[in-house]
């Protein structure tokens, strides 16, 4: 599937070049009306100016000019195509498809338009629609073999195995076994569970090129799918015996052992990979990063992993990234104190290692050690004064330590660094609103939330927090319920969002529904949170069930000893 994505990118880039270069600039002031009834000179001038603005990176200006261009000539498929490119580059696939559909209505046979549309559908995982676009392109351009191969790969991904096999077989019949079609055919046959046919094709490839890692990997994959793991391992052992220091072979075997969950043999091989200078440092880092993300390996082989990471460190003493693997592994193991200690060592040895400083701040934030976060955050934000994240984390530490002036100042600096980054700006606005709320300046807090929602109305964290704070202050509860409901309709199983929804319902007097949502949260199987039981207690108390309310509040205190204010609620319940 990576090949498909590559091909789509190639087509889109080629289309951009063609679309940008096939219009001639017309500077004449003579008004020329052609038989289609529009001013050609005026259109060409506006279109070329739009392309110039686009190439200069001024997408907004280019889009406005193109809008004028299609007013002059509503049948300009090229203008709609360029508009689709501009809005898609900003992530707006919905409008990009609308523009591109207009281009296709005008010129349904344009291969570049069809390829771009297929790419949009593929990004949205609408495989049937992407396939339809490719089928249309192949119908109009049957001689274009790249289109057929990509269509075959799409068929395979969509489990239309018979159609894919017909395409790849036709290429094998025409060209004999080859990497392009035969490899795709083997993958399709594996997907269709036609293992004997896949074996036959794989052996033909290996007969011609016995040491190609890809071909041997396919052969091993077939054996694995058939449940013949020993034969699969034998394929790799033979390959390794013939190519003992080949980095691709070693990495392929590691990949195989990971997939087989054969971690003991993996760690035997891992030292060879670490010490093999032919294996790129980046590939070693990628391999370890993958191992750290395996929960079963972390649970069962944590010691072996830490030893292997330390061996890796010893061979890259002056590296900025390699030393971070050990604290990352410790974080995954839940050993935050050890991770913090190791990061402190790294920062002490090399104070200019930004990545270590950043990871240290994240660990302190995760530990909720806000005093240390504020101290270390100030150091990091000062030393690396162009780091958005450092300033945000420093501001968070200051906010939690009630140093609100410092928090607001760091948020101001972070806003400057955010620039045009929509995600960063949303984070800035959300944190600023949070600081104002804690300062009890509710008017500024809600005003800032309004700006954040207008800036990014799809950010669930912003909407959730805004709804929760409105409920806390008993303000605009109807709107708060609408916002909270919108969030849980998108994230149905997010307990944080569900808790907000339940709390808003409670404030609205919808006690039965609020209780039902809280029971869903509590019975979800996730680790209990004191906030849930505090809220559940208030709901139960409002339902005149003080015994259950007291039980919930006592459990909340047990989970979080700072919630001593709930003792008063227990004493006053029912009075």
N, C-alpha and C positions, 0 to 999 in steps of 0.2 A: 504493500500500500504506500510505502514511501516513494516508490517509483511513480505511482499515480500522481501524488502531490507534486513531485518534481516536474512531471510533464505539464501539469496544469500551470505551474508557475512559468515554465518556459513559454507556453502559449500566450499567457497573459502579458509577459514582458515583450514578446515579439509583437503582440497586438498593440501595445503602448507605443512602440517605436513606429510601427506602420501608421497607427492612427495619428501620431504626432507629426509625421513627415509627409503625409500624402495630400496636404492642403497647401496651395501656393498663396502667398500673401498678395492681396490686391489692394493697392493704395490709391488707385484711380478714383477721382471724385465723380466719374461718370456713372449715372444710375443705369444699370443694365438689368432689365427684367427678362428672365428666360420664359420658355413656354410653360413652366410650372408656376409662374406668377409670383416670384419673389425677387428681391434685389440681391443678385449674386455678389456684387462687389461689397455691399454692406455686410452680408452674411460672412463672406470669406474673411473680411477684416476682423469682425468680432470673434469668429472662430479661432483664427490664428492668434489673436491677442489672448484668448482664453488658454490656448495651449502653452503660450509663453508663460503666463502666470502659473499654470500648473507645474511646468518644468522648474520654475523658480521656487516652488514650494508654497505658493500662495493659493491653496486649494479653495478657500472661501471666495476669493476674488474670481478665480477661474470658474467656479460654479455659477456665480451671478452672471458672468459674461455668456456662459453656455445657455443659461436660461433665456437670455436675450436672443441668442442665436436660434433657439428652437421657436421663439416667437416669430422671428423673421422667416424661418424655414421649418415648419412643423414636421417635415418629412426627412429631417437630417438624422439618419441612424447613427452617424459618426458622433454627433453632438451628444446624443443620449448615451452612447457607449462611453464617451469620456466622462460624463456625469456619473455614470455607474462606477467607473474606476475611482473617481474622487471620493464619493461617499463611502465606498467599500473600504478605502484605505483608512477611513476613520472608524471602521467597525460597524457601520450602519448597513448591514446586509439587506434589511427589509426594503429600504428605499433604493438600494443598488439594484435589487431584482426588479423593482418597478421600472426604473429607467431602462434596464437592459431588455425587459420584455417589450418596451416601446421600440427599441432598436430592432428586435427580432421580428416584430410585426411588420416593420418596413423592409427588412432584409432577413428573411427566415433561413437563408442558405449560408449566412456568413459564419465560417468556421470559428473565427475568434470570438464572436458573440456566444456561440454555442458552448465553446470551451469555458468561457468565463461563467456562464450560467451553471454549467456542470460543477465548476469549482465552488460556486456559492452553495449549491445544494449539498455538495459533499461536506463542506464545512459545517452545515447544519445537520449532517448525518441523514439527509433525505436521499437515501441511495436509489430508490425507485425513480425519483425525478432526475438525479444525476445520470442514471443509466439511460433514461429517455432522451436526454440531451445528447449523449454519446451515440445512441442508436440513430438519432436524426443526422448527426454529423457523418456517421459511417455511411448512411444511405446516400447522402449528397457527395461524399468523397470516399468511395469504396477503395480507391487506390492508396489511401493514406494508412500505412500499416501501423504507425504509432497509435492512431485512433483505435484501431481494432485491438491492439494489445492492451491498451488502457481499458477498453470496454470489457475485455476478457477478465482483467483483474477486478473490475467492478462486479462483474457477474459472480466471481469467486467470493468476494467479500459479502455479497448478498445471498450467497448459498445457491445461486443458479448454476450449479456445477455442470450440468449437461451442455448448456449454452457456452460456458467457458471452455469446456473440453473441446467442443467443435472448433472454436476459434484457434486454440493453441495447437490442436492436431493438424489444422490446415497449414500452419507455419512449419511444424516439424516435417510434414510431407513435402513442403516446398524447399526448405533449407537444410533438412536433417537436424540432428540434435544440436542445440545451441543454447547459450546462456539465457537469452531473452525469453523465448517461448517455452523451452523445455523446462526451465526452472519453474516458471509460472504453472505449467501443466502439472508438474510433480506436486506443487503445493495444492493445486485444485484436486488432484486425485487423492491426496491425503485427506483433504476436507470431505471428499465424497466417500471416504473409507474404502477406496479401491486400491488397497495396499500392494497387491501383486503387480498391477500395472505401474504403480509408482516406483516399485523396486526395479522393474525392468528398465524404466527410463533413467533412474538414478545410476544404475550400473553401467548403462551406455555412456553417460557423462563421465563417470569415474574411469572407465576403460580408456577414454581419450586423454583425460587429465587426472591422474590418480591422486595428486597431492593438493588439489584445490579444496580449501577448507569448506567453502559453501556446499560443494557437491557431497563431500563426506558428511557434512552436517545434516543434509537432507536425508541421506541414507540412514544415519543414526536416528533421525526423527521418525522415519517410517518404522524402524524396529521398535522404538519406544511406544509409538501409537499402537503397534501390534501387541504390546505387552512383553516384548523380548528385550528387556533392559540390558541383559548381559551381552547380547549381540551388538547393541548400540554402543556399549562401553568398549567393546572389542574394536569397533570401527575407529574410535578416537585413540585407543591405545596403539593401534597399528600406525595411525597417522602421526602420533607423537614419537613413536620409535623411529620413524623415517625422518621426522623433522623436530628433533628434541628442543631446539632453541627458537623455533619459529613463533613469534609473538601472537600471530593470528590463531595458530593451533592451540597454544596455551590458553588464550582467552576463550576460544570456542569450547574447550573442555571445561573450563570454569563455568561457562554458561550452561553446559549440559549437566554438570554436577549440581548446580543450583536448581535447575528445573527438576532434577531427580531427587532433590532434597538430601543428597548424599554429602553431608557437610564434613564428615570425617575425612574422606578422600580429598575434598575440596581444600581443607586446611593443609594437607600434605603438599598439594600442588602450589598453594598460595605463596609459600616462601620462594619457590622457583620463579614465580611471576614477579614478585617484588625485586628479586636480585637480578632479573633479566634486563639488562640495559637496552635491549632491543624493543622492549615493551614501553610504549610512550607513557610518560608520567600522567598525562591526562586520562589515559585508559585505565591506569592503576587506580586513580582517584575515583573514576566512574564505577569501577568494580567494587571498591570498598563502600562507596556511597550506596550502591545497590544492596550490599550485604547488611548494612546498618538498617535498611528499611524492611528487613525480613523478620517479622515478629517471632516465628518459631526458632530461627537461628539465634536471635537475641536471648530467647528464653533458655535454650538448651546448650548453646555454645558460646556464651558471653565471654568466658575466660580465654578461649582459643582466639576469639575475635580481637580482644584487647591486646593479646600477645602479638598477633599478626600486625595490628595497627602500630604497635611500638617498634616492631622490626622495620616497618615502612618508615616511620619517623626517623629512625636511626640512619637511614640511607638518604634522607632529605632534610638535613639538620637546619638549613637556612631557608627553608621553604615557608611561605606564608599560609598556604592552604592545607598541606599534609598534616601539620600538628592539630588542626581543627577536627580531624576525623575522630580522635579519641574522645574529646568532650562531647561530640555529637553522638557517639555510641553510648556514652555514659548517660546522656539525656534520655535516649531511647530505653535504657535500662532502668530509668527512674532514679538514677543516682545524681541528683542535682547538686548536692554538696560537693561531690567529687568532681563533677563537671566544672563547677565554679572554681574550685581550687586549681584545677589544671589550666583553666583559662587565665587565672591570675598569674600563674607561672609564665605562660606564653607572653602575656602583656608586659610582665616585668622584664623578660629577656629582650623583647622587641616592642617597645611602646608605639612604634609606627605601624604595627600590624592592625589595620583597621578592622579586618574581618574578625579577629579575635576579640577586639573591643566590642564590636557589634554583638557578637554571640554572647559575651559576658553580660551585656545589658539585657539581652533577651532572657537569659537564665535568671538574672536577678528579678526581672519582671515576672517570670513564671513562678518564682519562689515567693513572690509578693514581699520581697525584702526592699521596700521602697526607700528606706533611708540610704542603704548602700547604692540603690539605683540612682538616687539623686546625686550622691557624691561622684560615683563613677560616670554618670550621665553628663555631669558638668565637665569632667575631664575630657570625655570623648567628644562632646559637642564643641569644646574649645579647640582641641587638637585637630579635629576633622570638621572644620566649620562649614564645609559644603555638604555635610551629610544630613539629609532630611530625616532619616530614621533616628539618628543620634539625638536630634533636637526633639523629636516626638517622644522618644523614650525618656529623655531628661525631663520634659514637660510632664509626662505621666508620673514620674517619681515625685516631682515637685507638687503636683496636684494632690497626690495621695498623702503627702506630708503637709498638706494645707498651706503650702507656700504659693499661693495663687498668683501673686504678682510675677514671680519667676516663671510659673507655668505659662501665663499669658504672654510674657515676653518671648519665651522660646517658641510658642505657637506662632507668634508674629514672624519670627525669623524663618520658621518652617514654611509659612505661607509664601514668603519670598522665594524660597527654594522650590516650592511646588510648581511655580510657573503655570503652564497650561495643562499640567497633568491632572486630569479630572479626578482620578482616584485619590491622589495626594490631597487635592483641595477639599474633597469630601471628608477625608480624615481630619484635616485641620479644622474645618467647620464643626464637625461632631465633637472633637475634643474641646474646642473653645466653648461650645454650648454646655458641655459637661462642667467645665470650670465655672462658668457663670451660674449654673444651677447650684453647684456646691457653695458658691458665694451668696446664695439666696437672692440673686438678681434674676428672678424668674422671667421678667420682661425681656431682658437681653438674651437669656437662654433660649426662650421660645422664638424670639426674633431670628436668632442664629440658626435654629433648627429649620425654620421656614426657608431661609436662604439655602441651607444644605439640601432640603427636599426639592426645591426648585432647580438646584444645580444638578442633582442626580436623584430623580424620583424612583429609581429602581434599586438603590442601595438599601438592603434590608436592615442593616445595622442602624442606619440613621432613622428609618421609619420606626423600627422597634423601640429605640431609645426615646424618640420623641413621644410615642404613644405612652410609654411607661411613665415618663416624667409628667405628662399631662394628667395621667391617672393619679399620680402621687399628689398633685396639687388640685385634684377635682376640677380640672378645667377642660372644656371642650370634649367631654367624655364620649359623645356620639362620634365625633371625628376620630378620637383615639381608638374607639372600637373598630371603625372602618379600617384604619391603618394597621392595627394589630391583626385583624382578620386577613387583610391582604398579605401580610408577611407569612402567616401560618398556612395559607393556601399554597404558597410557593415552597415553604420549608415545613412540611407537615410533621416531621419527626424531630424538629429542633426544640429541645426542652427549654432553652432560654427564651425562645420566642413564644412557646406555648405558655410559659409562666407569665409573661407579659400579658398575653391574651386573657388568661384566667384572672389576672389582677384587674384588668380593665373591666371585665365582666362583673367582678365583685363590686367594683366602684359603681357600676351601672345598676346594681341591685339584682343581677341575673345570677342568683346564688347556686341554683341547681346546675346550670351549665358551667359555672366557674368551678364547682366541686368536681364535676365530671372531668374537666380538663386537667385539674390538679391530680386526680387519681390516675389519669393516663400517664402523667409525668412520673409520678411516684412508682408506678408499676412498670416503667419502661425498661428496667434492668440496669439503668445507668447508676453510677455512684451517687448516693444521696447528697443533696445540697441543702444547707441550712435555710436558704432563702425560700425554697419550696415549702418547707414545713412551717416556716413563719407565716407565709401567705395562706397556706391551707388552714392553719389555726384560726386566722381571722375569719375565713369563710365559714368554718365550723361554728365559731362563736356567734356569728351573725345568724346562723341557723339554730341558735339556742342550744347547742350541744357542747357545753363547757367541758365535759369530761374528755371528749375527743380533742377539743381545742387545746386543753392543757397537755395532753399526751404529745400532740404535734409540736407545741411550743417547747416542751421539755426536751424533745429530740433535737429541735433546732439549736437549743442552748448546748446540748451535748456535742453537736457537730461544730458549733462556733461559740466559744466561751465569751466572745465579746457581746453577744446578744442578751445581755443581762436585763435590758429593758423589758424583755418578755415576761420576767417574773412578776412585774406589776400587772401585766395583762392577765396572767394566770390568777392572781389574787382578786382582780376586779371583775373577772368574767361572771356574768349573771347578776351582778349587783345592780 
